[in-house]
Amino acid sequence: MGTNGKHRTHLVWDWNGTLLDDNTAVIGATNAAFAEVGMEPITLEQYREMYCIPIPRFYERLMGRLPTEAEWERMDGIFHRYYMEQRVACGLTAGAEELLAQWQLADRSQSLLSMYVHEQLVPVVRGYGIERHFTRVDGRTGPSGGSKAQHMERHLAAMGGVSPDHTVVIGDAVDDAVAAAYVGARAVLYTGGSHSRSSLEAAGVPVVDTLDEAVALAEQLVA
């Protein structure tokens, strides 16, 4: 294939809502957390319209006020406990496994960066049988609820030799675009996860409805 621009394209995949089709578990866990503070459950459509990072601000949009520190800790704990129970029933997004395998077979590099806690992420990704496709798998270290930007900086630095100029982040959240911009990479956002199309389009990067389209577009962006 030579060393043209396409060959050098590096993909950084998001996990929740992108490679992992876990919307049902996320909504269930969110509603379990809301019930803890006496709030009504929300639908997937409401979630996608309102979702934002940091998570306490998302809760503020729905509660009409920021949760107290004690509420946040309680809600966050319930969310993660409920999510872990429900996640086992979730599968990979349709076609994801084939895309990862094809990209690797073409001798191209890809990695995974998630805001899911690192110690739990690695065995979960391994359990889906796709760990071998990635140069590196990184989850969140430190407190939950923040942005991916600084995690992205560390992720690329840890791989050495991966240039942001040749990197495309594929995710389902506006924060994935923010993190890409923070390191000087490109981003493509996928509508199958946490955000509505209209809220993703506000990020000013390409928005697609399938992961196939995301990969095809990523090649064009860096070509």
N, C-alpha and C positions, 0 to 999 in steps of 0.2 A: 504493500500500500504506500510505501514511502513515508516521508515525514511532513506531509502537508498539514495545513491547519486543522482539518477535520480529524486527522489521526491523533492530534494532541488534545482534543477536547476531553476535559475531565468533568464528570458529572458528580455533584454532591446531592444525594437523595435525602429527602425528609422521610420519616418513618410513619408516624401516626397520621392517618387521613390521606397519605400519599401512596406508599408501598403497602401499608396495612389498611385494609378497609374496616375501620373500627368505629364508624359513626354511631352505630347502635349502642356500643359500650360507652362511648363518650357522653352521649345524651343521657343515658341511664345514670351514669355516675354524676353528671352535672345536676340532674334532678334530685338525686339522693342527697347531694351537698346542699341544694336549695331547701329541701324539706327540713333540714337540720335547723334552718333559721326561719321556718314557717312560710316559705315562699311557694307559690304555685309552680307546677312543672311547666317547662317550655317545650315547644316542638323543634324538630330539626331545622325547619325554615326560620324560626325565630333565632335559634342558635347561630345559624349562618349569617343572618343579618346583623346580629349584635356582637359577635365574637371579636375580641381584640386582645392584644398583648400590651402591658402585663395583665395577667388574669384578674387581679383585684379590680382593675378598671372595668373589665367585662362584667364582673359581679356588680360594680357600681351602676352600670348602665341599666341593669335589671332590678336592682334593689332601690335605686334612687339615692343611694349613699354608699360610700366606701364601707366594706365590712371592717369591724374592729379587728385588732390583731388577734384577739382570742377567737373571733368568728372565723377569720381567715384560716388560722391553723386547724380549727375543727373541720371546716368545710374542705380544706385541702386534704386532710387526712381521710375523710369519708370518701371524697372523690377517688383517691388512689386505691383505697381498699376495695371499693365497689368496682372500679375499672379493672383491677387485677382479676377479680372473679369473673367478670364478663368477657375479658379479652380472649380467653381460651377458646371461645366459640367463634372468634373472628378469623377470616381468611385473608390471604393476600389479595390486593386489587387485581381484577381480571387482567390477565396478560402480563403482569409485572414480572413473574419469574422468567418468562420467555425473553422479555426485553433485557433483563439483567444478564442472562446467559448469552444472548446475541452480542451485546456490547463487549462482554469479556472475550468472546470467541474472536471478535474483530480486533483483539489486542489493544483495547482501549481501557482506560482506567476509570474507576468509579468508587465512591466512598459513601458512607452513610453517617449523617449527623442528626441527632434527635435531641429534643428537650426532655425525653423520657429518661429517668435516672439511669446512669451508666451501668451500675451493677445488675439492674434488672433487664436492661435493653439487650446486653450481649447474649445471655442465654436464650432470650425470647427470639432474637434474630436467628440464632443457631438452630433453635427448635423448628423454624420454618424452612430450614435446609438451604438458606441462601447466603450464609456468611462468606462462603468461599468466593463469591463474586466481587467482594469489596476489598480494596486496598487497606481500608481502615474503617472501623465501626466505633463511633463515639456517641455517648449519651451525656446527659447533663451531670455536671458535678456542681455542688453548692446548692443554695436554696432554690425552690421552685418559684415559678411565676414571672420570671424575667424574660429578657430578649435573647435571641440566638446570636446576636452580632459578635460578641467577644468569644463565644464558643466557636464560631466559624473561623475567626482569626487564628485561634489555637489549633483548630482542626487542620487547616491548610498548612500551618507552620510545622506541625508534627509529621506531615507527609514529605516535606522537603522536596523541592523540585516541581511541585504542582503550582503553576503560575495562575494567579487570579484572572489574568487576561484570557486564559484558555479554559476557565472554569465556568460551568453553568449549574446553578442551584435549581433543583426541581422540588417544589413543595406546594402545599395547599393553603398557605397562610400569608398574609401581607408581611408578617415578620420574616418570612423566608426571603422576600425581596429586600427588606431592610438589611438583613444580615449579608446578603450578596453585595449590595451597594457599599456596605461598611468595609468590605475587603477589596472592592474593585472588580467583583465578578458579575456575571449576568444572571438573570433569573427567569424561569418560566413557571407560571402558577397554574395549578390544576384545580378544576371546579368540583371534584368529587369528595372533598374533605370538609374542612371547618368553616369555609367562607362562601358566601353567595358570589355569583359572577360579578355583580355590581360592586361589591366591596373589594373584590380582587382587582377589578379594573382601575380602581382608584390608586393602586400602587404604581401605575404607569409602566408596567412591564407586560409582555405577552401573556395572555390567558387562554388556556386550552381545556377541552372537555375529556381528553383521554391521555394516558401516559404515552401511547404511541406518538401522538402529536407532539407531546412535550419533548421526547427524544429527537424526533425529526427536526423540530425547531431549534433545539440546542445545537445540533450540528451546523445549522445555517448561521446561527448567531456568532459562532467562533470561527467559521470557515474563512 
